[in-house]
Amino acid sequence: MSAERFGPHAARATAPTNAFEQGADIAKVQEWLGHANVSTTRVYDYCKTRAEDSPVFKVSY
């Protein structure tokens, strides 16, 4: 990607993608990006991390 085409949207898309590649938790990335719904965050997750696997989404009774 050329420098002329690298703008705010590309930077915002690159950050979560890199976070997922480094093993970031999807719930933390969702919170970081301010997404109300995890499905919005999944757009950036090319490894297809499952929210159900996140320790943040686990509930103990």
NORCORLIN-V244502 format. One record per helix or strand. SS is the DSSP state (H for helix, E for strand). FROM is the first residue (numbers start at 1). LEN is the number of residues. If there is no record, write none. Layout:
SS&FROM&LEN, SS&FROM&LEN
This chain:
H&3&3, H&8&14, H&26&8, H&38&5, H&51&3, H&55&3
